[in-house]
Amino acid sequence: MSVNEQEQAQLVHSEWRMSITIAAYVAVSTEGANRDITNVKGFISICLQRN
């Protein structure tokens, strides 16, 4: 493998790792957002039941 091929492979690997990192962050953020939405829906439901 030439130096240029090695550099290209490293670049692809770095991009792949960055994509995985971003996907993991989005998944965690989405999970948190879904939990927040569920909590708000539960709060609204409780408030509506009191009226």
C-alpha positions in Angstrom: 0.0 0.0 0.0 1.5 3.3 -1.0 1.6 6.4 1.3 -1.2 8.0 -0.6 -3.4 4.9 -0.2 -2.6 4.8 3.5 -3.5 8.5 3.9 -6.8 7.9 2.0 -7.6 4.9 4.2 -6.9 6.9 7.3 -9.1 9.7 6.0 -12.0 7.3 5.3 -11.5 5.7 8.8 -11.6 9.1 10.4 -14.7 10.1 8.5 -16.3 6.8 9.5 -15.5 7.3 13.2 -16.9 10.9 13.0 -20.1 9.6 11.4 -20.5 7.0 14.2 -19.9 9.6 16.9 -22.4 12.0 15.4 -25.0 9.2 15.0 -24.5 8.2 18.6 -24.9 11.8 19.8 -28.1 12.2 17.8 -29.5 9.0 19.2 -28.9 10.1 22.7 -30.3 13.6 22.0 -33.4 12.1 20.4 -33.9 9.7 23.3 -33.7 12.7 25.7 -36.1 14.7 23.6 -38.5 11.8 23.4 -38.3 11.4 27.2 -39.0 15.2 27.7 -42.0 15.0 25.3 -43.3 12.1 27.2 -42.9 13.9 30.5 -44.7 17.0 29.2 -47.5 14.9 27.8 -47.9 13.2 31.2 -47.9 16.5 33.0 -50.5 17.9 30.6 -52.6 14.8 31.1 -52.4 15.2 34.9 -53.4 18.8 34.6 -56.4 18.1 32.4 -57.6 15.4 34.8 -57.6 17.9 37.7 -60.0 20.2 35.8 
